[in-house]
């Protein structure tokens, strides 16, 4: 394969990389909460019942924000069921996932977990079967000083000081016909605006995420976003995007080109935001919140009916392989390349349910997609630079033309962080890194993720088949760096500038 050159210039800046794009999502679904982060009977449980082995692994990913409690779950969830003494909380039937929910974990336990993990809390209100007033009451419970009804409930539950939740999602996937309480865009916009006004009247400092299109294949895609933003105006600080992808056609090259489609989705939703801003002649910009994203396709049939009324059933526990890890890196590359408009993103989800971590009794497995998340999180600080790629390309059957090398780059003062995937299934790629207005003087550190073949996955029996390794094979000459990337690999490198 011919060489590839990634050309960069410190003046071609996209924008600061918001650390909140390295966020996660914890939903009351399957074994994400129970037997995932919370398992008081596990040998690894701490004094609050949280699994220390899982939390220690999650700390490596340096998550910033954590969205909770759903997801589809939230459209049937009433937050008052999850507060107060555990023995007095109701056990309810969750209609979204057809499971039994005992409400052992609720608002206060979630905040405790966020504080353990240094996560910024991000709550999603029920605008499906819930009401705008119920959403407002939750803000008071979380954020108001004592002296009023719901704040005093919080104090009675052992938390005199406010929780200080500043990020709130106005419902979940309300454009989806599967959603409890689904309504057309104009009706959702009214409901969301009513909630947003009361919520902000309760705490003027909060930021809110309006529900955008959750599926690029829905007939309402983009039109939904336009209607919602035109009506909500100043109330929406962000609009949400969701995306799940997979290799249904068993075509590795086309699958790895899906980052093209992620780029288009971000740019199309941003175009709607710019259009509405212009139409309203408003100085307020609505930014993007990609609050659900991941690879999910093998376990898609495990969707709505497999819960069967069970507690913590095994639902959508995807097993991830090497090519999935490259696709996760492709999402992150796209997010970094759109740092000017994308401000929050949440991997769905963090443990067991379509997650980088699986548990089995007291055992824990780190999956392939864990490693790019960790590699990028270590190097996320700085200004995103616009990369120009000169090198061989191919034509994906559904995702269009893509270069074999998919990069992003972050300038952090005197250091340059470069991320690159080699999407070629069999050939090594020689890649030159060139900073046009500066010189690369030395290698600080680098990691490489690869594996035997595209379908290779870690298992409890063989947990280390796909993992990141330290990488030192970086040649420096004439102010440039050159690396040889194996087929189907992800590189994260930090370079010192001279």
C-alpha positions in Angstrom: 0.0 0.0 0.0 1.2 3.5 -0.8 2.3 5.8 2.0 -0.1 8.1 3.8 0.7 11.6 5.0 -1.4 13.3 7.7 -0.8 17.0 7.3 -1.5 19.3 10.2 -1.1 23.0 10.9 -1.4 24.6 14.3 -3.3 27.5 12.8 -6.0 25.2 11.4 -7.9 24.9 14.6 -11.4 23.4 14.9 -11.9 24.2 18.5 -11.2 23.1 22.1 -12.0 19.5 22.7 -14.7 19.4 25.4 -13.8 16.7 27.9 -17.5 15.9 28.2 -17.4 14.1 24.8 -15.8 11.3 26.9 -18.9 10.6 28.8 -20.9 7.4 29.6 -24.5 6.2 30.0 -25.9 4.0 32.8 -29.5 2.8 32.2 -31.7 0.7 34.4 -31.6 -2.1 31.8 -30.5 -5.7 31.9 -27.5 -6.1 34.1 -26.1 -2.6 33.8 -27.0 -1.4 37.3 -27.7 -4.6 39.1 -24.8 -7.1 38.7 -23.0 -4.3 36.9 -22.0 -1.3 38.9 -24.1 -2.4 41.9 -23.8 -5.9 43.4 -23.7 -6.0 47.2 -23.4 -9.8 47.2 -20.2 -9.7 45.1 -16.8 -10.3 46.6 -15.7 -7.0 45.3 -18.5 -4.9 46.7 -17.7 -1.8 48.8 -19.6 -0.4 51.7 -22.3 1.0 49.4 -22.7 -2.2 47.4 -20.8 -0.9 44.3 -18.3 -3.3 42.6 -14.8 -2.0 43.1 -13.4 -4.1 40.3 -15.8 -2.5 37.8 -15.3 0.9 39.2 -11.5 0.6 39.1 -11.7 -0.4 35.4 -14.1 2.5 34.7 -11.7 4.9 36.3 -9.2 4.0 33.6 -11.6 5.4 31.0 -11.8 8.8 32.8 -15.5 9.3 32.1 -16.5 12.9 32.6 -20.3 13.0 32.5 -22.6 10.0 33.3 -26.2 10.0 31.8 -28.8 8.3 34.0 -31.4 6.5 34.4 -32.2 6.0 30.7 -32.8 5.5 27.9 -36.1 4.0 27.1 -36.4 3.1 30.8 -36.9 6.7 31.7 -40.1 7.2 29.8 -41.9 5.0 32.4 -39.8 6.0 35.4 -41.0 8.1 38.3 -38.0 9.4 40.3 -39.9 9.4 43.6 -40.0 5.6 43.4 -36.2 5.6 43.8 -35.8 7.8 47.0 -36.2 7.2 50.7 -35.6 4.0 52.7 -35.0 1.1 50.4 -37.4 -1.2 52.2 -40.2 1.3 51.4 -39.5 1.7 47.7 -41.9 0.0 45.3 -41.0 -2.8 43.0 -42.5 -2.0 39.6 -42.7 -3.5 36.1 -40.6 -1.7 33.6 -42.4 -1.6 30.3 -39.5 -0.5 28.2 -37.4 -3.6 28.8 -40.2 -5.8 30.3 -38.2 -6.3 33.5 -38.8 -6.0 37.2 -37.3 -2.9 38.8 -36.9 -2.9 42.6 -35.6 0.7 42.8 -32.7 -0.3 45.0 -30.7 2.4 43.2 -32.2 5.8 42.7 -31.2 9.5 42.6 -29.2 9.6 45.9 -27.3 6.4 45.2 -26.5 7.6 41.7 -25.1 10.9 43.1 -23.0 8.8 45.5 -21.6 6.9 42.6 -20.9 10.0 40.7 -18.9 11.4 43.6 -17.0 8.2 44.0 -16.0 8.4 40.3 -15.7 12.1 39.9 -18.4 12.0 37.2 -20.6 15.0 36.4 -24.2 13.9 36.8 -26.5 14.1 33.9 -30.2 13.3 34.6 -32.9 12.5 32.0 -36.4 13.4 32.9 -39.5 11.4 32.1 -41.4 13.3 29.3 -43.1 10.1 28.1 -45.5 9.1 30.9 -44.3 11.9 33.2 -45.2 15.5 33.4 -43.3 18.8 33.2 -44.1 19.4 36.8 -42.6 16.1 37.9 -39.4 17.1 36.0 -39.4 20.4 37.8 -39.8 18.7 41.2 -36.8 16.6 40.5 -34.7 19.7 39.9 -35.8 21.1 43.3 -35.0 17.8 45.0 -31.5 17.8 43.5 -30.5 21.4 43.4 -32.5 23.6 45.8 -31.4 24.6 49.3 -33.5 23.2 52.1 -36.7 24.9 53.2 -39.1 23.7 50.5 -41.0 20.4 50.0 -38.7 18.4 47.7 -35.4 19.9 49.0 -36.5 18.9 52.5 -37.2 15.3 51.2 -33.6 15.2 50.1 -32.5 16.3 53.5 -34.7 13.7 55.1 -33.0 11.1 52.9 -29.6 12.1 54.3 -28.4 14.8 52.0 -28.7 18.3 53.4 -26.5 19.9 50.7 -27.9 20.1 47.2 -26.6 17.6 44.6 -25.9 20.3 42.1 -27.0 18.5 38.9 -26.4 20.9 36.1 -27.1 18.8 33.0 -30.7 17.6 32.2 -32.1 15.8 29.2 -35.6 16.6 28.3 -36.9 13.0 27.7 -35.5 10.3 25.6 -36.0 9.3 21.9 -39.4 10.9 21.8 -39.4 10.7 18.0 -39.4 6.9 18.2 -42.8 5.1 17.9 -41.4 2.5 20.4 -41.1 5.1 23.2 -43.6 5.3 26.0 -45.5 8.5 25.5 -44.3 9.0 21.9 -45.9 12.1 20.3 -45.2 14.1 17.1 -42.6 16.8 17.1 -44.9 19.7 17.7 -46.4 18.1 20.7 -43.1 17.0 22.2 -41.8 20.6 21.7 -44.7 22.0 23.7 -44.1 19.4 26.5 -40.4 20.0 26.5 -40.7 23.8 26.6 -43.1 23.6 29.5 -40.7 21.4 31.4 -37.7 23.5 30.5 -39.3 26.7 31.7 -40.3 25.3 35.1 -36.9 23.6 35.5 -34.9 26.7 34.8 -37.3 28.8 37.0 -36.3 26.4 39.8 -32.5 26.6 39.0 -31.4 29.2 36.4 -27.9 27.6 36.2 -28.9 24.3 34.6 -28.2 23.3 31.0 -30.8 21.3 29.0 -30.7 18.8 26.1 -33.7 18.6 23.8 -34.5 15.3 22.2 -33.3 15.3 18.6 -33.7 12.6 15.9 -32.6 9.3 17.4 -32.3 7.4 14.1 -31.1 8.6 10.8 -33.4 6.1 9.1 -36.6 7.5 10.6 -38.8 9.4 8.1 -38.8 12.4 10.6 -35.0 12.7 10.6 -33.9 16.4 10.5 -37.5 17.6 10.2 -38.1 16.6 13.8 -35.0 18.6 14.9 -36.1 21.6 13.0 -39.6 21.7 14.5 -38.4 21.1 18.0 -35.7 23.8 17.8 -37.9 26.3 16.1 -40.5 26.1 19.0 -38.1 25.7 21.9 -35.7 28.5 20.9 -33.7 29.6 23.9 -34.6 26.7 26.1 -32.4 24.1 24.3 -28.7 24.4 25.1 -28.1 21.2 23.2 -29.9 18.8 20.9 -29.3 15.1 21.2 -28.1 12.6 18.6 -28.1 8.8 18.9 -26.4 6.2 16.7 -25.8 2.5 16.8 -23.9 0.8 14.0 -22.9 -2.7 13.1 -21.5 -5.0 10.4 -24.7 -6.7 9.4 -23.4 -7.4 5.9 -20.1 -9.0 7.1 -18.2 -6.4 5.0 -15.3 -5.2 7.2 -14.1 -2.4 4.9 -17.6 -0.9 4.5 -18.2 -1.2 8.2 -15.0 0.6 9.1 -16.0 3.4 6.8 -19.0 4.2 9.0 -17.2 7.2 10.4 -18.2 8.9 7.1 -21.8 8.5 8.1 -21.1 9.8 11.7 -19.5 12.9 10.1 -22.5 13.5 8.0 -25.0 13.0 10.9 -23.1 15.6 13.0 -22.9 18.0 10.1 -26.5 17.6 9.1 -27.9 18.2 12.7 -25.5 21.1 13.1 -26.9 22.6 9.9 -30.4 22.5 11.4 -29.1 24.3 14.5 -27.5 27.0 12.4 -30.6 27.3 10.2 -32.9 27.8 13.3 -30.4 30.2 14.8 -30.4 32.2 11.6 -34.1 32.1 11.2 -34.6 33.4 14.8 -31.8 36.0 14.3 -30.5 34.7 17.6 -27.1 35.0 19.2 -27.7 31.7 21.0 -26.1 28.7 19.4 -27.6 25.2 20.1 -24.7 22.7 20.3 -24.8 18.9 19.9 -25.0 16.2 22.5 -24.3 12.7 21.1 -25.8 11.1 24.3 -26.1 7.5 22.9 -23.6 5.9 20.6 -22.0 2.5 20.2 -21.7 -0.7 18.2 -24.9 -2.8 18.6 -26.2 -5.3 16.1 -25.5 -8.9 17.1 -27.8 -8.7 20.1 -30.5 -6.6 18.5 -33.1 -9.3 18.8 -32.6 -9.2 22.6 -34.6 -6.0 22.7 -38.0 -5.6 24.2 -39.5 -9.0 25.1 -36.6 -11.0 26.6 -36.9 -9.4 30.0 -39.9 -11.6 30.7 -40.6 -9.8 34.0 -37.2 -10.8 35.4 -34.9 -8.9 37.7 -31.6 -8.0 36.0 -32.1 -10.2 32.9 -29.3 -10.7 30.4 -30.2 -8.1 27.8 -28.2 -7.0 24.7 -24.8 -8.2 26.1 -22.8 -7.6 22.9 -19.5 -9.3 22.5 -17.0 -7.0 20.8 -14.2 -7.9 18.5 -11.2 -6.1 16.9 -13.2 -4.4 14.0 -15.7 -3.1 16.6 -12.8 -1.4 18.4 -11.7 0.3 15.2 -15.3 1.6 14.7 -15.3 3.0 18.3 -12.1 4.8 17.4 -13.8 6.1 14.3 -16.6 7.6 16.4 -14.0 9.3 18.6 -12.1 10.6 15.6 -15.3 12.1 14.2 -16.1 13.7 17.6 -12.7 15.3 17.8 -12.9 16.5 14.2 -16.2 18.3 15.2 -15.0 19.8 18.4 -16.5 23.2 17.5 -20.1 21.9 17.6 -20.1 18.6 19.6 -19.8 19.3 23.3 -21.1 16.1 25.0 -21.1 12.5 24.1 -22.1 9.4 26.1 -21.0 5.8 25.2 -24.0 3.6 25.7 -23.4 1.8 28.0 -20.7 1.3 30.6 -21.1 -2.3 31.9 -22.8 -5.5 30.7 -25.3 -3.8 28.4 -23.5 -3.1 25.0 -20.5 -2.2 27.1 -16.7 -2.3 27.3 -16.9 -4.3 30.5 -18.7 -7.6 31.2 -19.2 -9.3 34.5 -19.9 -13.0 35.3 -20.3 -13.6 39.0 -17.2 -12.2 40.7 -15.3 -12.2 37.4 -14.9 -9.2 35.1 -13.9 -9.0 31.4 -12.4 -6.0 29.5 -13.7 -6.1 25.9 -11.9 -4.8 22.8 -13.7 -1.5 22.7 -12.4 -0.6 26.1 -9.0 0.1 24.8 -9.6 2.9 22.2 -11.7 4.7 24.9 -8.8 4.5 27.3 -6.1 5.4 24.7 -8.0 8.5 23.6 -9.1 9.6 27.1 -5.4 9.8 28.2 -4.7 12.3 25.4 -8.0 14.3 25.2 -6.9 17.7 26.4 -6.3 20.6 23.9 -7.4 22.0 20.6 -8.6 19.9 17.8 -6.7 20.4 14.5 -8.1 19.9 11.0 -6.2 16.9 9.5 -5.6 16.6 5.7 -5.0 13.1 4.6 -3.0 12.2 1.5 -3.0 8.6 0.8 -4.8 5.6 -0.7 -8.5 5.2 -0.4 -11.3 2.8 -1.1 -15.0 2.8 -1.9 -17.3 1.5 0.8 -20.5 -0.1 -0.5 -22.8 2.0 1.7 -20.6 4.5 3.4 -18.8 6.0 0.5 -15.1 6.7 -0.2 -12.8 6.5 2.8 -9.0 6.7 3.2 -7.5 3.6 4.7 -6.1 5.9 7.4 -8.7 7.7 9.6 -7.1 10.3 11.8 -7.8 13.1 14.3 -5.3 15.3 16.2 -5.2 17.5 19.3 -2.7 20.2 20.0 -1.9 20.5 23.7 0.5 23.4 24.2 3.9 21.9 23.2 2.6 18.5 22.5 0.7 16.9 19.6 -1.6 14.0 20.1 -2.4 12.1 17.0 -4.9 9.2 16.6 -5.1 7.0 13.5 -6.7 3.8 12.5 -5.5 1.6 9.7 -8.6 0.2 8.1 -6.9 -2.1 5.7 -7.6 -5.7 6.5 -4.3 -7.2 5.4 -1.7 -4.5 4.6 0.6 -2.5 6.8 0.4 1.2 6.3 3.4 3.6 6.4 2.1 6.9 7.8 4.0 10.2 8.0 2.9 12.8 10.5 3.7 16.3 9.4 3.1 19.5 11.3 3.5 22.1 8.6 4.4 25.1 10.8 6.4 23.2 13.4 8.8 20.3 14.1 8.3 17.1 15.9 11.3 16.6 18.2 10.6 13.5 20.2 8.2 10.7 21.1 6.6 11.1 24.5 4.6 7.9 24.4 2.3 5.8 22.2 0.0 2.9 22.3 -1.2 0.5 19.6 -4.3 -1.7 19.6 -4.5 -4.6 17.2 -5.2 -8.3 17.2 -5.0 -11.5 15.1 -8.0 -10.8 12.8 -11.1 -8.7 12.5 -13.4 -11.1 14.3 -11.0 -11.7 17.2 -12.8 -11.0 20.6 -11.7 -11.3 24.2 -13.4 -13.9 26.4 -13.3 -14.9 30.0 -11.2 -17.9 28.9 -8.9 -15.8 26.7 -9.1 -12.2 28.0 -6.1 -10.7 26.3 -6.4 -11.4 22.6 -7.2 -7.8 21.8 -5.6 -5.2 24.0 -3.5 -2.0 23.8 0.3 -2.3 23.9 3.0 0.2 24.4 4.4 1.3 21.0 7.9 2.7 20.4 8.4 2.2 16.7 8.2 5.9 15.8 10.9 7.2 13.4 11.8 10.9 13.6 13.5 12.7 10.8 13.4 16.3 9.4 10.8 17.4 11.9 8.4 14.6 10.9 7.3 11.3 12.5 6.8 8.1 10.6 5.0 4.9 11.9 4.2 1.5 10.4 0.6 0.6 11.3 -0.3 -3.0 11.1 -3.6 -3.9 9.4 -6.7 -3.3 11.5 -5.0 -1.3 14.2 -5.5 1.9 16.2 -2.6 4.2 17.1 -2.6 6.9 19.8 0.6 8.8 20.0 1.9 11.9 21.9 4.7 13.8 20.3 6.8 16.6 21.7 7.2 19.7 19.5 10.5 21.5 19.2 
